[in-house]
């Protein structure tokens, strides 16, 4: 683990491989925190060609801390609030557990039927 809140290195490896396998065009991640999982999702996208991952973080202080890591991959990462346009191919809810049901309900109308979440 990189820290007490981030996913284990093995989980990050699985995320990257999942993206390479599923080949989504638009990934939405909730709960940016340090941006480590965002970068691994983007790494998978990069291997498949230029597509996008949008990461959503409610807490401006947490987002500001992750922004430096995310700036290195701006070609694949769009960082914004919960207003996402387009059809979602993959939804990765990595925010506080109490928020996750709301997030899935929020993005469900935009998700493809074969969506991976």
VENKAKA-V623238 format. One record per residue. RES is the residue in one small letter. PSI is psi as a letter, one per 40 degrees, with the letter a starting at -180 (NA if undefined). Layout:
<<RES PSI> <RES PSI>>
This chain:
<<x i> <x d> <x a> <x e> <x e> <x i> <x i> <x i> <x d> <x d> <x d> <x d> <x d> <x d> <x d> <x d> <x d> <x d> <x d> <x d> <x d> <x d> <x f> <x i> <x d> <x h> <x h> <x h> <x h> <x i> <x g> <x d> <x b> <x e> <x e> <x d> <x d> <x d> <x d> <x d> <x d> <x d> <x d> <x d> <x d> <x d> <x d> <x e> <x i> <x h> <x a> <x i> <x h> <x h> <x h> <x h> <x h> <x d> <x h> <x d> <x d> <x d> <x d> <x d> <x d> <x d> <x d> <x d> <x d> <x d> <x d> <x e> <x f> <x d> <x d> <x e> <x h> <x h> <x h> <x a> <x a> <x e> <x g> <x h> <x i> <x i> <x h> <x h> <x d> <x h> <x h> <x h> <x h> <x f> <x a> <x h> <x d> <x d> <x e> <x d> <x d> <x d> <x d> <x d> <x d> <x d> <x e> <x d> <x d> <x e> <x h> <x i> <x d> <x e> <x i> <x h> <x NA>>
